[in-house]
Amino acid sequence: ASVNQGTNTTTVTITAPQAVINWNPNGQLTADGRVFVRPNTTTTFTSTQNFAVLNNIVSTANPSVFLGTVESLVNGQVGGSVYFYNGNGLVVGTGATFNVGSLGLTTIPIGYNT
């Protein structure tokens, strides 16, 4: 997978049927946790084939906070499976939007082979 970060957008291009991305977030620390997707921003996972991506949020002692939009696209249409893991918690705030084929949010470790 490749990640291209812009001012208000992050595009993650998935090139295999399965991918694991280890994120080391550095967003703003709030009372609810560390912001992972800022307000008025969009993180897009995109591929030309159906995919599953595990976003393993590491190196944080705080919950990850979603305040913006997360979408996943297969050939420009909503699809794909997007999973987020943070053992310290995940917070979906007001204004957060998920427009994905399948979504998983968990604090339970997910086993995977790389």
Stockholm file with secondary structure:
# STOCKHOLM 1.0

chainA/1-114         ASVNQGTNTTTVTITAPQAVINWNPNGQLTADGRVFVRPNTTTTFTSTQNFAVLNNIVSTANPSVFLGTVESLVNGQVGGSVYFYNGNGLVVGTGATFNVGSLGLTTIPIGYNT
#=GR chainA/1-114 SS CEEEECSSEEEEECCSSEEEEEECCCCCBCSSCEEEECTTCEEEEEESSCCEEEEEECSCSSCEEECSEEEEEETTEECCEEEEECTTCEEECTTCEEECSEEEEESSCCCCCC
#=GC SS_cons         CEEEECSSEEEEECCSSEEEEEECCCCCBCSSCEEEECTTCEEEEEESSCCEEEEEECSCSSCEEECSEEEEEETTEECCEEEEECTTCEEECTTCEEECSEEEEESSCCCCCC
//
